[in-house]
Amino acid sequence: DRWLWQPFSYLFIHGGFMHLLFNLFALWMFGMPVESEWGGAEFVKYYFLCGLGAAALTLALTPHSSVPVIGASGPIYGLLVAFAMLYPDAVVYLYFLIPISARNMALLFGLIEFFSGWSGARPGIANFAHLGGMVTGYIYIRWWWTIKIRAKAAFKDFGTGPKAPKSGSSRGRFQAIEGAGSQADPMTEVDRILDKILATGMESLTEEEREIMKRYSDKSKFQH
């Protein structure tokens, strides 16, 4: 039977208490800092998107498998990718013993899932679901999320031309917030900071750059 809700409902079924406990721990560990950066709505959307990506890759690579896929590990691995891209140099203690950077841990886990999936070295483990969550998360953050932000900004500025902003316009208010005498285009600065986040992570931002992104985020929420 092909039930349409299964690509969502499988996320809420687990194979035992330890399976559920591990996923909840990882959700708390990696999900809290990501949610604090993005906000609840974006976090939930990303979580379920990674779940759909995990299901899609599993169906694509093992279409005739009779083994059911259950658990939220696909989105959890997606959150691991998000955490690693936001905080690449953050130190995580693998198995509570081995210190490793978030970036290297994400790469290590991705390689393990890839080779385990193709070799079948870990039967009973949905390696392709884990890998699907990671790949979906990376693609979304690396390309779609940035393209979406820039497209929204371009749409807001469409038709305004090179005219100086009026004193009451939202663009004028944003430049006023930046400080008197600033001549830089706010969206150019936002684009530069976004590129820096994607290249080196959130931890590389200066306090001034964090404040600029916070003001831009607040302004976007106000306009929506």
N, C-alpha and C positions, 0 to 999 in steps of 0.2 A: 504494500500500500504506500502511496506517495502523499502523505499529509503535508499540507502547505505550511503548517506551523512548526514542523519538526526542526527546520534550520534555526528556530529561536528556542523552542522548548527543550532541546537537548542540553542547553546551557545550564538548566536548573536541575538536572539529574546527575547524581554522582554515584560512583561505584562503592562507596563506603565512607565511614567517618573520617579516616585519614585522608582520603582523596578530597573530601570537602574541607577539612581543616587546613590542608596545605594550600588550596586555592584561596581560602579566606585570608590566610596569613599573607600570601603574595599580593592579594588585592589590597590589604591594609598597607603593606610595605611599599608597594610601587604606586598604588592607586591614589593614596592620599596626597602626595606631593604633585602628582599630575593634575588631580582635580582642583587643587588649590591654585594652580597656574591657569587652567583653562576655564574653570567654572563648571557647575553641575551639568548644564544642558550639553555642552560640548563633550564633556567626559562620557556621559551616557551614550551619546551618539557614536563616539569613537569605540566604546566598549562593544556595542552590538554590531557595529560595522566589522570589527575584528572577528566577532563570532560568526558572522555570515561569510567572511573571507576564509575562516578556518573550515567551515562546512563545504564551501565551494571547492577549495583545493582538494579536500578529501574525496569528494564525489568525482572530481576530474581525474585524479590519479588512481583511485581504487573504486571504479564505478560498479564492479560486480562483487564487492566484498559483502559478506553476510554478517560481519561483526558490527554491532551497533557502536556508534560514537556518542559518548556522554561526557558531561563535565564542562566547566568553564575555563579549561586550560588554554584554549585558543585565544580568547580575549586577555587572559592573564599574560600570556607571552607577548601579546600586542602591547600591553601596558609596560612590560619590561623594555620593549623597544622605545616606547615613548619616554620612559624614565631615562634610558641611556642617551637619547637624543637631547633631552632637556638638561641632564646633569651627567655628561660623559665622564667626568673625572671623579664623580662621587665614589667613595670606597664602600663596597659591599662585601660582607664576610660570607663567602661561599661555604655552605654546610656549617655556618657559624664558626669556622676556623680559618679559612684561607682568604686573606684580603685580596680583592680584585676590583679594578675599576668597573663602573657600570657599562662603559663602552665594550670593554673586553669580555665581560660576562655575557652581554647580548650576542657578541660574535661567537663566543664559545658555545652557547646554548643553540644558536642557529646551526652551527656546523654539526653538533651532536644530533639534532633532530633531522637534518638533511641526510647524513650518512646512515643513521639508524633506520630512517624510513625506507631508503633504497635497499639496504642490506637485510632488513627484517631482523635486526639483531635484538630488538626488544619487542617481542610479540605481546599483544594485548595493550600496547601503548599507541595512542593515536598521534604518531609523530608528524604526519602530514597536517593534522589539525593544528598542532603547535606551530609548525612552520608556516601554515596559512595565516594564522593570526599575526605572526611576526612580519611576514611579507606585506600583508594588507596594512598594518600599522605603519610600516616604513614608507610605503607608497603614499599613504594618505598624508603623513606629516611632511615628507620630503618634497612632494609636488602639489597635491591637491589643496592642502591647507593654505600654503603660501599663495598659490594661484587664486584661490577664492578670496583671500584678503586683498590682494592687489586688484582683482577684478572689481570688488566692491568699491575700493578707493577710486579706481578709474571711472566707474559709473557715477560716483558722487561728483567727481570733478568734470564730467563730460559736459561740454557746452559752456563751461565757464570762461574758456579762453585765457589769454595772458593778462586779463584785467586785474587790477589790484582789488583785493577783497574789500567789501564794504565793512564798516565798523561793526555792524550787527550780525554779519554772516558767521556761520559756524567755522569756516576756514579762518576768518579774521580772529575769532575768539581763540582758536587753537594757536595761532601765531602770537597772540597776546600772552597766552599762557607760557609759550616758549621763552618769553622774555623780551624786553624792549631792545630794539636794535638788531634782533636776529633776522638775517636775510635768507636763511635756508628754507627750502620747500619742506614742509612737515612730512609729506608722503615720501619724499626722497630719503629723509632721515629714517622713517619707519622701514622703508625697503632695505636700507643699509643694515639696520639692526636685525631685521628678519634674516638676511643673508648671514649675518654673524652668528645668530642663534643656530641656524642649520649647520654652519661650519664648525662651530666650537662649543655650542651648548649655552644654556642659560647662565651657567656659572661664570662665563667669560664677560658678561655685561657689567658695565660700570653702574654706579648708583644713578647717574644722570640718564643713562640709556634705559634703565628699568623704569625710571619715573616717566620718561617719554612714552614708553609702551603702555604704562598704566593709564596715563592721561588719554592716549589714543583709544584704549579699550573702553574707558569710561565714556568718552565722547561717542563711540560707536553704539554703546548700549543705550545712551540717552536718545540718540537719533532713531533707534529702532523702537 
